[in-house]
Amino acid sequence: MTEPIGVAIVGCGYIADAYRHCLPLHGESLRLRGAFDRDSARLEAFCRHWGERAYGSLEALLADPEVAIVVNATDPHNHAPVTLAALDAGKHVYSEKPLAMTRDEAKALRAQAAAKNLRLAAAPCNLLGESAQTLWKAVRDGAIGAPRLVYAELDDGMIHRADYRNWLSRSGKPWPAHGEFEIGCTFEHAGYVLTLLCAMFGPARRVTAFSALLVADKQTDEPLPHPAPDFSVGLIEFDGGVVARVTNSVVAPYDHRLRVIGEEGTLEIREPWDYACPVTRRGVSQGRLARYLERRLGGLGAAKPLPMVRPPAMKPKRGEPTMDFARGIAELAEAIRASRPTRLDADFAVHIAEVTEMLQYPERFPRPALVESAFAPIAPMDWAR
Ligand SMILES: NC(=O)c1ccc[n+]([C@@H]2O[C@H](COP(=O)([O-])OP(=O)(O)OC[C@H]3O[C@@H](n4cnc5c(N)ncnc54)[C@H](O)[C@@H]3O)[C@@H](O)[C@H]2O)c1
């Protein structure tokens, strides 16, 4: 039997509940030893709801020899200090995204992990989901011939007009609107497609981006001192020659379509946040009638769903997460056990952080921005080869 690896969560906010919900999916592999939040009311609510142990301080959590992996689920401004403290205490770290707020900060974290001979991995982990693995396998198997172009939308609707004040996590934490608007939707969301695209098409080499703050007054309860861009669009050129246009906004209507366009057709997933999202394929419209139908109806016949590489491992009920947030931690734990690199390792996380910063803050880089970081090719999941 596999000995479970001890995990502790730092940051008991909105998303910590989703992590806790997903951890039992990996019961054999991971054991939650406890949690800490510097806000004692939040910590108490989390631990009471889930029946978990509350550490009295970050130092106490980091001093627990049963904890091998620290899950950093703090808000992004606290990612770097908490990750550094955990590495300094000799813990492996799985960080929520973005790994850090700047490329340089991300590189410093990676250097510290290497100096300490510890693993550093980062969310998002939807690349490890059934839907993403099915898409990737279809690309590898030539389902659309040579891939050329990607259109990825991460438009989340007008969040500031939505009733987000009523969005509560399982232990009662409100969705952190203030923080999300200050961090920016690109920092918050781009990773969900960048991880897929970088894994499939190789490191990004050049980024040409534009971002803007379109709605400065988000009508938050407290004013936003530094609202981040709420719209970005970037063109990413990959090593292998594929070009991707990635759009992020909390302005345009909800649309999370990811389309990979090849010489022989297009693959599409409508929701990269859903591990069970079908992957559909549509062929290229060639003849006159087919092109007419594409103009009028969007294509000849329905786009065909491809068989999933395996049935989705999670079956969420209404209101439950559609992503297994703990799969990245389980992947890290398996990598530690097997002494192999983890698929979401520090090089990959630095690369995603760098490209994300280029998308959200293009003015910080030359134009086009040349991506410095790279990563070793990532292996598909064993069950998706
Ligand atoms: N909200 C979402 O829908 C969502 C979804 C996926 C991922 N994420 C990511 O998860 C992370 C957390 O997001 P959230 O929505 O849960 O934020 P949140 O603001 O609700 O929770 C963050 C928690 O971290 C705690 N914290 C901050 N610094 C700390 C420190 N030094 N020590 C201990 N506790 C500390 C805060 O008190 C707070 O309770 C972010 O990186 C975010 O990008 C959020």
The ligand as an ORCA input file, in Angstrom:
! r2SCAN-3c Opt
* xyz 0 1
  N     -11.528     32.371     -6.125
  C     -11.488     31.489     -7.118
  O     -12.498     31.221     -7.783
  C     -10.198     30.794     -7.435
  C     -10.232     29.703     -8.315
  C      -9.064     29.032     -8.587
  C      -7.885     29.462     -8.028
  N      -7.852     30.546     -7.215
  C      -6.551     30.972     -6.663
  O      -6.466     30.543     -5.317
  C      -5.693     31.469     -4.552
  C      -6.529     31.910     -3.372
  O      -7.690     32.494     -3.879
  P      -8.977     32.677     -2.981
  O     -10.056     33.045     -3.909
  O      -9.140     31.519     -2.094
  O      -8.541     33.973     -2.125
  P      -9.084     34.457     -0.712
  O      -8.691     35.872     -0.621
  O     -10.512     34.074     -0.554
  O      -8.251     33.583      0.333
  C      -6.886     33.772      0.563
  C      -6.649     33.457      2.034
  O      -5.251     33.480      2.293
  C      -5.056     34.035      3.590
  N      -3.666     34.509      3.684
  C      -3.085     35.495      2.978
  N      -1.798     35.598      3.328
  C      -1.571     34.665      4.277
  C      -0.427     34.303      5.024
  N       0.740     34.916      4.862
  N      -0.530     33.297      5.913
  C      -1.721     32.667      6.095
  N      -2.841     32.982      5.414
  C      -2.763     33.963      4.506
  C      -6.087     35.135      3.690
  O      -6.358     35.490      5.021
  C      -7.286     34.486      2.982
  O      -8.154     33.834      3.890
  C      -5.300     32.587     -5.512
  O      -4.020     32.356     -5.982
  C      -6.309     32.457     -6.650
  O      -5.735     32.876     -7.873
  C      -8.979     31.192     -6.863
*
